[in-house]
């Protein structure tokens, strides 16, 4: 598989970019890899990069976007932070990826059994982690099906619901926080979607109706 060129990136539609990730995840699940010469890609990207997507995922060691979607050097921007939460620096990185560098897709990727979500559900407070986990609170507040006495990290269903909510809350914050990205999506220049990676199966479930 060849390194993405500027022309190929420009000709790719947002929907096609989603399909590339779906096909890559299918290869990953089947323990297959696209045929790539990584050293050749080092040479081909030495003068520039033209990634087709930017992916915000968790720092969890099991959730490397390049591996999960079977992508090579120069294919995607990978943004990682515990709990795939959002801040101004990450928003700026996304604006660079899409507006400046031409990426056609922005993915917020959560995952099952997320330690950050578990910690937020258990109201963990520890140094700067306290501030980070506060960003998960809107996703917890949105979960209204679980009675108060069961709203802890020990309740798997509650944690799973908060995990999915957190993906959608982050997408909403992106649209509200960045007029640049909101306008690009509205004009069809790029697309913002969500996803959930299952650490037990390797499968990504996409939330394409996040709009």
C-alpha positions, 0 to 999 in steps of 0.5 A: 500500500502506497503512502498517501499523496496530496492529490490522493488526500484531496480526492478522498471524500469524508465518507471514503475516509470512513470506509478506509478506517472500517476496512483497516479495522476489519484487517486488524480483527482478521490478523491481517496487514496491508502490504507496506514498506515502512522504510519507504514510507519514511522516505516518502513522508520526509518532505511532507505529510497528507493524513486523511484522518485525525483520531482522538483516542485514549492513552490506553496502551491497547488503543493505538489508532495506527494498529487498530485501523491498520494504517501506516506512516503519514496516514493519520494524525493520532491525538491521545489523552486519558479518557479521549477528553477535549481541551483547547490545545487538542482543539487547536491540533484538530483545526491544524489537522483538518483546516491546514493539513487537509484531513477529511475525517475527525474521529473521537474514539472511546474504548471499553474498560477505560480506566479514566471513565472508571475513575470518573465514575468512582469520583477519583481525585488525585493531583491533575487527574482530578481536573481531567476526570471532571471533563467526563462529568457531563457524560455521567450526568447524561446517564439517567437510567441508573439509580444513584446507589448503582452509579459507580465504577463497579457497575459495568452497565453504568460505565459502558453507558458513560463511555458512549456518552463521553464520545458524543459529549466530546463531539458536541464540544468540538462543534461548539468549541471550534467554529472552524471545524463546525463550518468545515463539517457543515460545508462537507469538507470533512466529517466528525464521527464517533467510535468505540473500540472493544478491547476484548474483540478488537472491533470498532463500532462507529457512530456515524449519525453523531451529527 
